[in-house]
């Protein structure tokens, strides 16, 4: 764990802010005050070492929540070896505890500042499906829609089973859910992040580690100010399924990466025998959508950018791949596949958070970028 944090510290990306809503709740308290001082009323405190805790595991706290009403869980410093499953429909916020000395450090990033890690080590084998391996599983239980507003702040989520030689090992699964994350890390190799059926997800100011198709899904996902850390190469960085306008009129199902950076992970040499050039994505179905906006691409990105699915010879013309104002050594678009749209400023203006989610999402914390940092 300490080696992982040291590697992450090498990243130039820094957490841009802290939550002005939750920072007083997240900061560690001494023994003279309640650990949930400054937190929303009814906040549950989880810790495996602090005797003041309501619960010793995150899942036990989730299970204890009432079925209705907003809920908040503050997670104390430490590592939690568990799989967290959430099926409640009403809003739920998970907060990672922070230390004032490191939270406000000038060069802090999403991992060096975080004190909380939730991890598991399950991977696809036997009867286990992709979803069965997820460390964080937010899916409805017999309802038409799942969680209306799930949020996570300053937590490291890791699947430690995976490496470049074995099968899928997910960190997240979301279905029929609205979910957003701030100042978090997500680490695996193949299929790290999954935005599933009818799910909407937003990730801000975070780090995602992966290798093969490590952003994948069916729903709509926006990644803003995110570092995509390539541990190795396989498939594409993004594998997505879209839907045509006849089947789903007005839909924007796809992956949208904005103001972010793609770079070789500092631990790539330690986890691969060789390191190949990487693709920006490949189409999981013929209507796949992936858009990169103002994103840095290092030399690991192969010049053609996108590749066909296994067994296919070309990228379907029905896909929608696009870039706007990419920069860095991997951003030269002169050799990109013809299906990759190089957007003008006017065309790029059509891709906004509100536009992609078909309205201003109330489940996104727009205040995070505005407060909390020194």
JOTAMO-V145830 format. One record per residue. N is the residue number from 1. RES is the residue in one letter. SS is DSSP state (h for helix, s for strand, l for the rest). NEAR is the number of other ideal C-beta (glycine too) atoms within 8 Angstrom. D_CENTER is the distance of its C-alpha to the mean C-alpha in Angstrom with 2 decimals. Layout:
BEGIN
n->{N N}
res->{RES RES}
ss->{SS SS}
near->{NEAR NEAR}
d_center->{D_CENTER D_CENTER}
END
This chain:
BEGIN
n->{1 2 3 4 5 6 7 8 9 10 11 12 13 14 15 16 17 18 19 20 21 22 23 24 25 26 27 28 29 30 31 32 33 34 35 36 37 38 39 40 41 42 43 44 45 46 47 48 49 50 51 52 53 54 55 56 57 58 59 60 61 62 63 64 65 66 67 68 69 70 71 72 73 74 75 76 77 78 79 80 81 82 83 84 85 86 87 88 89 90 91 92 93 94 95 96 97 98 99 100 101 102 103 104 105 106 107 108 109 110 111 112 113 114 115 116 117 118 119 120 121 122 123 124 125 126 127 128 129 130 131 132 133 134 135 136 137 138 139 140 141 142 143 144 145 146 147 148 149 150 151 152 153 154 155 156 157 158 159 160 161 162 163 164 165 166 167 168 169 170 171 172 173 174 175 176 177 178 179 180 181 182 183 184 185 186 187 188 189 190 191 192 193 194 195 196 197 198 199 200 201 202 203 204 205 206 207 208 209 210 211 212 213 214 215 216 217 218 219 220 221 222 223 224 225 226 227 228 229 230 231 232 233 234 235 236 237 238 239 240 241 242 243 244 245 246 247 248 249 250 251 252 253 254 255 256 257 258 259 260 261 262 263 264 265 266 267 268 269 270 271 272 273 274 275 276 277 278 279 280 281 282 283 284 285 286 287 288 289 290 291 292 293 294 295 296 297 298 299 300 301 302 303 304 305 306 307 308 309 310 311 312 313 314 315 316 317 318 319 320 321 322 323 324 325 326 327 328 329 330 331 332 333 334 335 336 337 338 339 340 341 342 343 344 345 346 347 348 349 350 351 352 353 354 355 356 357 358 359 360 361 362 363 364 365 366 367 368 369 370 371 372 373 374}
res->{X X X X X X X X X X X X X X X X X X X X X X X X X X X X X X X X X X X X X X X X X X X X X X X X X X X X X X X X X X X X X X X X X X X X X X X X X X X X X X X X X X X X X X X X X X X X X X X X X X X X X X X X X X X X X X X X X X X X X X X X X X X X X X X X X X X X X X X X X X X X X X X X X X X X X X X X X X X X X X X X X X X X X X X X X X X X X X X X X X X X X X X X X X X X X X X X X X X X X X X X X X X X X X X X X X X X X X X X X X X X X X X X X X X X X X X X X X X X X X X X X X X X X X X X X X X X X X X X X X X X X X X X X X X X X X X X X X X X X X X X X X X X X X X X X X X X X X X X X X X X X X X X X X X X X X X X X X X X X X X X X X X X X X X X X X X X X X X X X X X X X X X X X X X X X X X X X X X X X X X X X X X X X X X X X X X X X X}
ss->{l h h h h h h h l l l l l l l l l l l l l l h h h h s l l l l l l l l l l l l l l l l s s s l l l l l l l l s l l h h h h h h h l l l l l l s s s s s l l s s s s l l s s s l l l l l s s s s s l s l h h h h l l l l l l l l l l l l s s s s s l l l l l l l l l l h h h l l s s s s l l l l l l l l l l s s s s l l s s s s l l l l l l l l l l l l s s s s l l s s s s s l l s s s l l s l l s s s l l l l s s s s s l l s s s s s s l l s s s l l s s s s s l l s s s s s s s s l l l s s s l l l l l l l l l l l l l s s s s s l l s s s s l l l h h h h l l l l l l s l l s s s l l l l l s s s s s l l s s l l l s l l l l s s l l l l l l l l l l l l s s s s s l l s l l l l l l l l l l l l s s s l l h h h h l l l l h h h h l l l l l l l l l l l h h h l l l l}
near->{6 5 6 11 10 8 10 14 9 6 11 3 9 7 11 7 11 14 14 10 6 11 13 8 14 15 12 9 9 5 5 4 7 6 13 10 9 6 12 8 4 6 11 14 14 16 13 8 6 8 3 8 12 7 11 7 10 14 10 10 13 13 6 8 11 5 5 4 5 8 13 13 16 15 14 14 9 10 7 13 5 9 10 11 9 12 8 10 8 12 11 16 14 11 14 15 13 15 10 8 6 11 13 8 9 4 6 11 13 16 12 12 14 15 11 14 12 16 13 13 8 10 13 10 5 3 3 9 7 11 11 8 15 14 14 13 12 15 15 13 5 3 8 4 9 14 15 9 10 15 14 14 15 15 13 13 16 15 19 7 10 11 6 9 3 9 7 10 17 16 14 14 13 15 13 12 15 12 15 14 13 14 14 17 14 14 14 15 16 15 14 16 16 13 14 14 7 8 18 13 15 14 14 13 13 15 16 17 13 18 11 11 14 16 16 12 13 10 14 14 16 12 13 12 10 14 12 15 13 15 13 13 11 8 8 12 13 13 12 17 10 13 8 8 7 4 5 8 5 6 9 10 12 14 14 13 13 13 7 13 12 16 12 9 11 9 9 12 6 4 11 9 2 4 9 6 7 12 15 14 16 15 14 10 7 7 11 17 13 16 14 12 13 8 14 11 14 12 5 12 14 9 8 9 14 17 10 9 7 5 3 8 3 5 13 9 5 6 14 11 17 13 17 14 7 13 8 10 7 12 11 7 10 5 6 12 10 4 10 12 9 8 10 5 7 5 10 11 7 6 13 7 11 8 9 12 12 6 5 6 11 5 13 8 9 6 9 15 8 7 10 8 8 3}
d_center->{19.46 21.41 21.39 17.62 17.50 20.35 18.72 15.63 18.27 19.53 16.80 18.31 15.26 15.92 14.47 16.30 17.11 17.09 17.46 21.14 21.02 19.88 20.79 24.24 22.91 20.43 23.10 25.04 28.52 31.70 33.71 35.92 33.41 31.07 27.50 26.38 28.61 26.99 24.58 24.83 27.73 27.18 24.18 24.09 23.83 22.57 23.86 25.37 27.80 28.68 31.61 30.73 27.68 27.85 25.93 25.04 21.94 18.97 19.94 23.47 22.49 20.48 23.55 25.85 24.41 26.71 25.80 26.04 25.26 22.44 21.34 19.85 19.34 19.64 18.74 21.14 20.77 20.52 18.96 18.61 19.14 18.28 16.35 15.46 16.47 16.63 19.03 20.45 20.40 20.96 18.45 16.90 15.36 14.38 15.42 15.48 18.98 19.72 22.89 24.61 25.68 22.27 20.35 22.64 23.18 23.65 21.50 18.71 15.11 11.91 13.27 16.99 17.00 15.15 17.67 15.86 14.38 13.89 14.49 16.25 17.84 18.39 18.35 19.91 23.66 26.64 25.86 22.18 19.93 16.28 15.40 17.74 15.76 12.49 12.23 10.89 12.79 13.19 15.98 19.37 22.48 25.23 24.42 23.85 20.61 18.13 16.68 17.50 15.36 12.84 11.37 10.10 11.42 11.89 11.00 10.32 9.22 11.11 12.94 16.07 18.09 16.97 18.59 19.60 22.58 21.35 19.56 16.18 14.38 11.16 8.73 7.73 10.21 10.79 14.21 16.42 14.13 12.86 9.75 8.34 6.94 9.03 9.89 7.61 7.12 5.94 9.14 11.17 13.25 13.67 11.27 8.25 5.97 8.53 9.27 12.90 16.23 16.63 13.13 11.75 8.22 7.64 5.38 8.19 9.66 7.13 7.40 6.04 9.31 10.88 14.15 14.93 13.21 9.85 8.27 10.72 12.09 14.81 13.53 12.40 9.03 9.22 7.45 9.98 11.19 8.42 9.94 9.52 11.76 14.04 15.65 17.95 18.52 19.01 18.76 16.49 13.15 12.45 14.43 14.80 17.57 19.14 22.26 25.47 26.93 29.64 27.41 24.97 26.68 24.69 21.30 18.50 16.38 14.26 11.42 12.04 11.17 13.21 14.75 12.51 13.74 13.89 15.83 17.23 15.80 18.56 18.88 19.33 23.08 22.92 21.05 22.80 26.50 26.08 23.45 23.66 22.60 19.36 18.95 16.60 16.50 18.83 19.78 19.06 21.77 24.20 22.50 19.13 17.60 15.51 16.16 15.72 17.07 18.45 16.25 17.74 18.29 20.03 22.80 20.75 20.34 23.32 25.58 25.50 21.77 21.29 22.97 24.41 23.22 25.12 28.74 28.69 30.44 28.94 25.93 27.13 28.34 26.72 23.19 21.85 20.38 20.66 20.33 21.56 22.66 20.78 22.19 22.67 24.52 22.39 22.73 26.33 26.39 30.01 29.37 26.45 26.98 28.94 26.30 24.07 24.97 25.39 25.17 27.65 26.86 28.23 26.16 22.90 23.77 23.17 19.39 18.27 15.81 18.90 20.15 17.19 16.83 20.66 21.25 19.97 17.34 18.66 15.45 13.85 15.05 16.86 18.72 16.03 16.82 20.48 21.30 21.33 21.61 25.02}
END
